[in-house]
Each structure stands twice: as structure tokens, then as C-alpha cells.
Amino acid sequence: MAVALEDLKFTLQEVLDTFKSCLSEHKEVFLEHYVAGWRGLVRFMNCLGSVFSFISKDAVNKIQILVNHLNGENGAHYVTIQSMVKYELDSQLVDLTKRGSFPESGCRTLLRLHRALRWLELFLERLQTSTEDSNTSVMCSEAYNESLAQHHAWIIRKAAGTAFWALPGRATFFDVMNVGSPEQVMAVLGDTLPLISEVYQVTEDLYAQNNILELP
Ligand SMILES: CCCCCCCC/C=C\CCCCCCCC(=O)N[C@@H](COP(=O)(O)O)[C@H](O)/C=C/CCCCCCCCCCCCC
């Protein structure tokens, strides 16, 4: 029986490894590894219960759009996020001001995941400084309100806010991360966060330079 990648067991270490291999020595972001990082995160979310499946579906859909670009006839232009942005903008394959002919452009699709990466960064920062009594739902909502929520319609914010209350407590959350004791989780978080932050910042700068941070 074939098993979808998203259904395999999550380990935080694996996500760390994919984000480690995301950046080239010239600070280019390899799309293949970026997408692999997201696949790992979706696997984590799938372990948390079906209440998150509407979020997971959207992420999987966006991951698949990027994989299709990577595996398509113009895949060579999609090796890094930098080459993708240049190719799509030079070839006018991006809707810049309103949705139109290119609802599945790589630039637009990646921007949605990029914004979600900021949520992840803020959430992991909170987890890293959390104590046994900290509430994962509160940390998740705060991170969401400071980032992704600003790009979501009211109905999505409402649904996301409701789902956050179904998050398990910190101890279970750490168990699902599958890296060992809370001390080991903290250590892996300490390794993971700077990598995620760097990938986020490189992407943010690239999108800002090209004035494509608000793609419809
Ligand atoms: C290291 C382990 C600890 C943390 C692990 C977290 C795992 C999170 C995995 C995936 C995060 C989901 C990424 C969601 C991408 C959302 C992209 C987006 O903004 N899509 C909206 C806009 O798209 P277009 O309509 O413009 O195409 C779309 O409307 C969204 C629909 C679904 C709702 C999105 C809610 C996002 C909440 C993010 C927090 C996830 C909380 C997971 C709990 C751990």
C-alpha cells in the first residue's frame, strides 16, 4: 500500500535537516528543500488531529503547486527561489495587482507559505522561552495574530482561532516532536530557529527588493 509522505511520522530533527540544506553558500534558497521542510511540518500537523485538516489541505495544495513547477518543463528555473522570482517576473507570469491569469504562480504560492513561516518563527520563539505552565494555544494564537492573521479574511481567522484551542498541551506537543526529553526539544529548537529565521529573512528581502510582498 502506498503511503503519502505527509502521513509518515514526524521528527523535528528531520525538519531541522531540511531547513539546514535550504540555503546555498550564496544564500540562495533551494525550492526542493524548502518544500521538503514544509512537508515535514505538515506531517507534524497531521499528528495533531483532524481539526487541523483544513489548514493542512491548504498547505499541501500550495506545496503541490510548487512541486509541479519544479517537475514541469520549466523546472530548471525553479531550482532556487531567486531563480523562480527572476524567471516568473521576466516572463510576466505573475499577477501583480489583481488575481487574473496566474493564480498558481510560484511567486504568489510561495508568498503564502513564506508568511506562514513567519508564524512558525514567532511560535517557535515562544515555545523556546516557554515553561511547563505555558499554554500552546495562547502561544499559537499570539504568533498567528502577529503574522498570518493580517493576511486572512475574518472567516479564516475565526476557523483558525477555533482550531488553535484544540492544540495539545506543551508536554504532548513536545512528545509529538519526537526528539526526546524537554531539554532535548529545547536544544533542537535552539538549532532550528536561526535556520528558519535566516530562510525567512532571505526570502523576505528578495520579495521586498522585487516589490512582490503583496501579491494578490
Ligand atoms: C517544529 C514543530 C512545531 C510547529 C509545527 C507547526 C506545523 C505547522 C504546519 C503547517 C502550517 C500550516 C501552513 C498554512 C499555510 C497557510 C497559507 C495561507 O495563508 N493560505 C490562505 C491564503 O491562501 P490563498 O487563498 O490566498 O490561496 C488560505 O486562505 C488559508 C486557508 C487555511 C487556513 C490557514 C490558517 C493558518 C494557521 C497557521 C497555523 C497552523 C497551526 C498549526 C498548529 C501547530
The ligand as an SDF file (V2000), in Angstrom:
LIG
                    3D

 44 43  0  0  0  0  0  0  0  0999 V2000
    8.5660   22.3990   14.6760 C   0  0  0  0  0  0  0  0  0  0  0  0
    7.2620   21.9060   15.0350 C   0  0  0  0  0  0  0  0  0  0  0  0
    6.3450   22.8320   15.6940 C   0  0  0  0  0  0  0  0  0  0  0  0
    5.3930   23.5170   14.8910 C   0  0  0  0  0  0  0  0  0  0  0  0
    4.8390   22.7550   13.7590 C   0  0  0  0  0  0  0  0  0  0  0  0
    3.8150   23.5040   13.0520 C   0  0  0  0  0  0  0  0  0  0  0  0
    3.3130   22.7740   11.9050 C   0  0  0  0  0  0  0  0  0  0  0  0
    2.5870   23.6800   11.0080 C   0  0  0  0  0  0  0  0  0  0  0  0
    2.3970   23.1000    9.7120 C   0  0  0  0  0  0  0  0  0  0  0  0
    1.8120   23.7470    8.7610 C   0  0  0  0  0  0  0  0  0  0  0  0
    1.3500   25.1510    8.9320 C   0  0  0  0  0  0  0  0  0  0  0  0
    0.2780   25.4770    8.0070 C   0  0  0  0  0  0  0  0  0  0  0  0
    0.6430   26.4530    6.9880 C   0  0  0  0  0  0  0  0  0  0  0  0
   -0.5850   27.0820    6.4670 C   0  0  0  0  0  0  0  0  0  0  0  0
   -0.3250   27.8290    5.2360 C   0  0  0  0  0  0  0  0  0  0  0  0
   -1.3960   28.8300    5.0550 C   0  0  0  0  0  0  0  0  0  0  0  0
   -1.2280   29.5760    3.7980 C   0  0  0  0  0  0  0  0  0  0  0  0
   -2.3340   30.6170    3.7130 C   0  0  0  0  0  0  0  0  0  0  0  0
   -2.2190   31.6570    4.3270 O   0  0  0  0  0  0  0  0  0  0  0  0
   -3.3980   30.3180    2.9870 N   0  0  0  0  0  0  0  0  0  0  0  0
   -4.5560   31.1940    2.9230 C   0  0  0  0  0  0  0  0  0  0  0  0
   -4.4520   32.1230    1.7440 C   0  0  0  0  0  0  0  0  0  0  0  0
   -4.3360   31.3790    0.5610 O   0  0  0  0  0  0  0  0  0  0  0  0
   -4.9980   31.9060   -0.7880 P   0  0  0  0  0  0  0  0  0  0  0  0
   -6.4810   31.8470   -0.5800 O   0  0  0  0  0  0  0  0  0  0  0  0
   -4.5280   33.3080   -0.9760 O   0  0  0  0  0  0  0  0  0  0  0  0
   -4.5210   30.9460   -1.8420 O   0  0  0  0  0  0  0  0  0  0  0  0
   -5.7990   30.3380    2.8700 C   0  0  0  0  0  0  0  0  0  0  0  0
   -6.9360   31.1460    2.7750 O   0  0  0  0  0  0  0  0  0  0  0  0
   -5.7940   29.5520    4.1500 C   0  0  0  0  0  0  0  0  0  0  0  0
   -6.5770   28.5970    4.4340 C   0  0  0  0  0  0  0  0  0  0  0  0
   -6.4020   27.7070    5.6320 C   0  0  0  0  0  0  0  0  0  0  0  0
   -6.2250   28.3380    6.9690 C   0  0  0  0  0  0  0  0  0  0  0  0
   -4.8400   28.7510    7.3210 C   0  0  0  0  0  0  0  0  0  0  0  0
   -4.6720   29.0080    8.7800 C   0  0  0  0  0  0  0  0  0  0  0  0
   -3.2240   29.0730    9.0840 C   0  0  0  0  0  0  0  0  0  0  0  0
   -2.9130   28.8550   10.5100 C   0  0  0  0  0  0  0  0  0  0  0  0
   -1.4400   28.5730   10.6630 C   0  0  0  0  0  0  0  0  0  0  0  0
   -1.1330   27.9910   11.9500 C   0  0  0  0  0  0  0  0  0  0  0  0
   -1.1140   26.4900   11.9370 C   0  0  0  0  0  0  0  0  0  0  0  0
   -1.2260   25.9440   13.3190 C   0  0  0  0  0  0  0  0  0  0  0  0
   -0.8400   24.5480   13.3920 C   0  0  0  0  0  0  0  0  0  0  0  0
   -0.6890   24.0860   14.7650 C   0  0  0  0  0  0  0  0  0  0  0  0
    0.5940   23.5280   15.1170 C   0  0  0  0  0  0  0  0  0  0  0  0
  1  2  1  0
  2  3  1  0
  3  4  1  0
  4  5  1  0
  5  6  1  0
  6  7  1  0
  7  8  1  0
  8  9  1  0
  9 10  2  0
 10 11  1  0
 11 12  1  0
 12 13  1  0
 13 14  1  0
 14 15  1  0
 15 16  1  0
 16 17  1  0
 17 18  1  0
 18 19  2  0
 18 20  1  0
 20 21  1  0
 21 22  1  0
 21 28  1  0
 22 23  1  0
 23 24  1  0
 24 25  2  0
 24 26  1  0
 24 27  1  0
 28 29  1  0
 28 30  1  0
 30 31  2  0
 31 32  1  0
 32 33  1  0
 33 34  1  0
 34 35  1  0
 35 36  1  0
 36 37  1  0
 37 38  1  0
 38 39  1  0
 39 40  1  0
 40 41  1  0
 41 42  1  0
 42 43  1  0
 43 44  1  0
M  END
$$$$
